């Protein structure tokens, strides 16, 4: 919260209470379906990382590395319909 907002609220008749820990803990509770999605997302991230490591060679620029490892992996995991959302940019598209 910006300081200016806190000052305005503190001057009023409102009571400010901390709730960060409780709020974060409530958000941390996941259903089985959400856990499957989180695990799948982590698998995609790890697979992309290792594809990038495998594609790395000295002298290549970053977009060449992404195009070699990341773009194909993203398309294989998410399908061509999601290509425009690829975190690997235009170099990751065919």
C-alpha positions in Angstrom: 0.0 0.0 0.0 1.4 3.4 -0.9 2.4 5.5 2.1 0.0 8.3 1.1 -3.0 5.8 1.2 -1.9 4.4 4.6 -1.6 7.9 6.1 -5.1 8.8 4.9 -6.6 5.6 6.2 -4.7 5.8 9.6 -6.1 9.3 10.2 -9.7 8.1 9.8 -11.8 6.1 12.2 -10.9 2.8 10.5 -8.8 0.1 12.2 -6.0 -1.2 10.0 -5.2 -4.9 10.6 -2.5 -7.0 9.1 -3.8 -9.9 7.1 -0.9 -10.8 4.7 -0.1 -14.1 6.3 -3.7 -15.3 6.6 -4.4 -14.1 3.0 -1.3 -15.8 1.6 -2.1 -19.0 3.5 -5.7 -19.0 2.2 -4.4 -18.5 -1.4 -1.9 -21.3 -0.9 -4.6 -24.0 -0.5 -5.0 -25.8 -3.8 -7.5 -28.3 -5.1 -6.2 -31.5 -6.6 -7.1 -30.1 -10.1 -5.0 -26.9 -9.4 -2.1 -29.0 -8.1 -2.1 -31.0 -11.4 -2.0 -27.7 -13.3 0.8 -26.4 -11.2 2.8 -29.6 -11.6 2.2 -29.5 -15.4 3.4 -25.9 -15.5 6.5 -26.7 -13.6 7.2 -29.6 -16.0 6.9 -27.3 -18.9 9.3 -24.8 -17.3 11.8 -27.5 -16.5 11.6 -29.2 -19.9 12.1 -25.7 -21.5 15.1 -25.1 -19.3 16.7 -28.4 -20.2 15.9 -27.9 -23.9 17.6 -24.5 -23.7 20.6 -26.0 -22.0 20.8 -28.7 -24.6 20.6 -26.2 -27.5 23.3 -23.9 -26.0 26.6 -23.5 -27.6 29.1 -20.7 -27.3 28.8 -18.0 -30.0 25.0 -18.4 -30.5 22.8 -15.5 -29.5 19.9 -15.9 -27.1 17.2 -15.9 -29.7 19.0 -18.7 -31.6 19.1 -20.8 -28.4 15.4 -20.1 -27.7 14.4 -21.0 -31.2 16.3 -24.2 -31.2 15.1 -25.5 -27.8 12.1 -23.5 -26.5 9.8 -22.9 -29.4 9.4 -26.5 -30.5 9.0 -27.6 -26.9 6.3 -24.9 -26.3 4.4 -26.0 -29.4 4.6 -29.7 -28.5 3.3 -29.1 -25.0 0.7 -26.3 -25.7 -0.2 -26.8 -29.3 0.0 -24.4 -32.3 -3.1 -22.4 -31.2 -1.0 -21.0 -28.3 2.0 -20.1 -30.4 1.3 -16.4 -30.3 1.7 -16.6 -26.5 5.0 -18.3 -26.7 7.5 -16.9 -24.1 10.2 -17.6 -26.7 9.2 -14.8 -29.1 9.2 -14.9 -32.9 12.4 -16.9 -32.9 10.5 -19.8 -31.3 7.9 -19.9 -34.0 8.2 -21.8 -37.3 
